[in-house]
Structure formats: C-alpha cells, structure tokens
Amino acid sequence: MVTHSDEYGVQTKVEISGSNGVWTPCQALPDVLGEDMIKSCGDLSQVLVTQGGVVARLLRGWEALRGFRLLAREPRSGVLVGTVEWVREPCGLWVQHDEPMTGCAYGLHVPERCRLELVA
C-alpha cells in the first residue's frame, strides 16, 4: 500500500449518462455526495467503491438509467483524482464496470495544488 506523505481531501459527485451519451450531474442526489480525507492510494479506491455501491442502491428504481459515474475531485482546485463507472445489467442489477481509476495509478499521489502549497 502506498501511503501519501501528505493527506488531502476529496469531494465525490455523481454524473448520469443521458440518452444522447452526454454525462450530466445527477439532480436527484446532492451536488457533493461525500467528503473524505485520503491518506493512501487504497483509501481513494475504497471511497470510490463504497460510495459507488451506495449510489447504486439509491438509483435502484431508475429503470431507464443505464449508467452512472462517481468522480472524486480535490475541492479547492477541482483536480480530478479518481473515477469509477457503474452500468446496469440487462437483469436490472447495477455492477461496477471496472476497477476505479485513480491518479495514484499514474504516479499522482497528491493533487498538484497541494504540491504547490507544500513547496511554498
């Protein structure tokens, strides 16, 4: 497990896929779904997986909806640090499409704005 030398906050938001394939904020859910402190690469993945499962339960009755994604951003800069997508199976069950994508996978262990503040 990679532990970050400096923790940082993230805010998660939900977007849904429209019939035209364009992603838009989910108006039925709060603008900011969650706020969490990230101390390790595993923390960010776990936040995305856990909150994605909660959203899947909240959107269970939305039969016309085919997908949603959960975005994690550093709140002050808006830098995207992670995302995960969920899709609805033909039987109606929500499933996570793939593993969460995080900045950690690309060597970004602290958002750029946080790095600048640490150096200054």
TABELPE-V427020 format. One record per pair of residues at least 24 apart in sequence whose ideal C-beta (glycine too) atoms are under 10 Angstrom apart, sorted by the first residue. I is the first residue (numbers start at 0). J is the second residue. If there is no record, write none. Layout:
I;J
I;J
//
This chain:
0;38
0;39
0;40
0;41
0;42
1;39
1;40
1;41
1;103
1;106
1;108
2;38
2;39
2;40
2;41
2;42
2;108
3;37
3;38
3;39
3;40
3;42
3;43
3;103
3;108
3;109
3;113
4;38
4;108
4;109
4;117
5;37
5;38
5;108
5;109
5;110
5;113
5;114
5;116
5;117
6;35
6;36
6;37
6;38
6;39
6;42
6;109
6;113
7;35
7;36
7;37
7;38
7;43
7;73
7;74
7;75
7;76
7;78
7;80
7;108
7;109
7;110
7;112
7;113
7;114
7;116
8;34
8;35
8;36
8;37
8;71
8;72
8;73
8;74
8;75
8;110
8;113
9;33
9;34
9;35
9;36
9;37
9;42
9;43
9;46
9;47
9;70
9;71
9;72
9;73
9;74
9;78
9;79
9;80
9;81
9;110
10;34
10;35
10;70
10;71
10;72
10;73
10;74
10;75
10;77
11;35
11;46
11;47
11;49
11;50
11;51
11;53
11;54
11;69
11;70
11;71
11;72
11;81
11;82
11;83
12;68
12;69
12;70
12;71
12;72
13;50
13;51
13;53
13;54
13;57
13;58
13;67
13;68
13;69
13;70
13;85
14;66
14;67
14;68
14;69
14;70
14;82
14;84
15;54
15;58
15;61
15;64
15;65
15;66
15;67
15;68
16;64
16;65
16;66
16;67
16;68
16;84
16;86
17;64
17;65
17;66
18;63
18;64
18;65
20;66
22;66
22;67
22;68
22;70
22;84
24;70
25;54
25;57
25;58
25;61
25;64
25;67
25;68
25;69
27;57
27;58
27;61
27;64
28;53
28;54
28;57
28;58
28;67
31;72
31;74
32;57
32;69
32;70
32;71
33;69
33;71
34;74
35;71
37;71
37;73
37;80
37;81
37;101
37;102
37;103
37;108
37;109
37;110
39;103
39;108
40;81
40;101
40;102
40;103
40;104
40;107
40;108
41;101
41;103
42;101
42;103
43;71
43;80
43;81
43;99
43;101
43;102
43;103
43;104
43;108
44;71
44;81
44;83
44;98
44;99
44;100
44;101
44;103
44;104
45;99
46;71
46;81
46;83
46;99
46;101
47;71
47;80
47;81
47;82
47;83
47;84
47;95
47;98
47;99
47;100
47;101
48;83
48;95
48;98
48;99
50;83
51;82
51;83
51;84
51;85
51;93
51;95
51;96
51;99
52;85
52;93
52;95
54;83
54;85
54;93
55;85
55;87
55;92
55;93
55;94
55;95
56;93
58;85
58;87
58;93
59;87
59;91
59;92
59;93
61;87
61;93
62;87
62;91
63;87
64;93
66;93
66;96
67;93
68;96
69;95
69;99
71;99
71;100
71;101
71;102
72;110
73;102
73;109
73;110
73;111
73;112
73;113
74;110
74;112
75;110
75;112
75;113
75;116
76;110
76;111
76;112
76;113
76;115
77;110
77;112
78;102
78;107
78;110
78;111
78;112
78;113
79;107
79;110
80;107
80;108
80;109
80;110
80;111
80;113
81;107
//
